[in-house]
Amino acid sequence: MIKSLLTSCVIMATCVAGLAADKADKATEGRFDVLLKKIQADPGGSKEAEVQEMLKLAKSLGKPHAASLVVRGYLSHHFQPSPGLMRATAEAAYLAGDYTFAASRLKSYLMAAKPSKESAESAALLYTLLTDQLGAQEDAYQFLSKYGMKFRSFPAARRFDGWFLQQARARGDVAAAARMLAMVVADKLPAAQERMYYGQYLDWVTAEISRPGPKHYEALSACQKILPAIRCDKVAKAQLAFFVANLAFQAGSAGKDDAALAHDLTAPLRAAKAYFDAAPTAKTLNEIVEVLAGG
């Protein structure tokens, strides 16, 4: 009899909980409908807090389509939404399948956002939208190059390091690749892992700056950061040091007279000697002569 009583109590409690949950759901839906209609009827007079609440309720209720459409009207009257609202708007558009609008809102949010776990996750979502859903590789590359580097301190954004380096190499963008590599080597990954995933790009940048021209000069600052942080054998490091010293000489030579050039040449000559001392072979000597001769 006690067992039957306990069973009845459990059933009753379950029914009460279900009724309470149903009542809460109806209250949530009712509040969502009120806010949706209010913002739709008066987008210019609605407050941001109301829009934020409406978007939050839309997410919990699985109604992103209606919310996303109404938010467009609100944004047509309010031209400086907070970063939080831009992010929430982008999320609603993404859930509604409106990838173009989601990408636009994410860009606006990220251009103003400070690095954080949340903003890095938004950056990763933007790159995924642009590359996978919208087929906008160039757009993703340019945005990451100009605005996205600051989010690399968080894992979500670092997932695109390899993709970016691949794109930079395909475009011959040595400066952008060097900037990314400077941050990668500063992360101090295990040496074997760093070499496995990023060695090919470091080799490419090294080969590019060995015969420097004007397009390489912007890579100088990043290469100077890579040099002390890179972990490789002494010959490879001495070679890179020589190439970087020569790049610095070439980048700073414009407009200088012979005396100034002769003075500046001491740095690459010193680096050339260190390179030859590390690998005293005819191959090394020929490479030094070719690099200093400009080709």
Buried (B, 14 or more C-beta within 10 A) or exposed (E): EEEEEEEEEEEEEEEEEEEEEEEEEEEEBEBBBEBBEBBBEEBEEBEEEBBBBBBBBBBEBEBBBBBBBBBEBBBEEBEEBEBBBBBBBBBBBBBBEBBEBBBBBBBBBBEEBEBEEBBBBBBBBBBBBBBEBBEBBEBBBBBBBEBBBBBBBBEBBBBBBBBBBBBBBEEEBBBBBBBBBBBBBEEEBEEEEBBEBBEEBBEBBBEBBBBBEEEBBBBBBBBBBBBEBBBBEEEBBBBBBBBBBBBBBBBBEEEEEEEEEEEBBEBBBEBBEBBBEBBEEEEBBEBBEEBBEEE
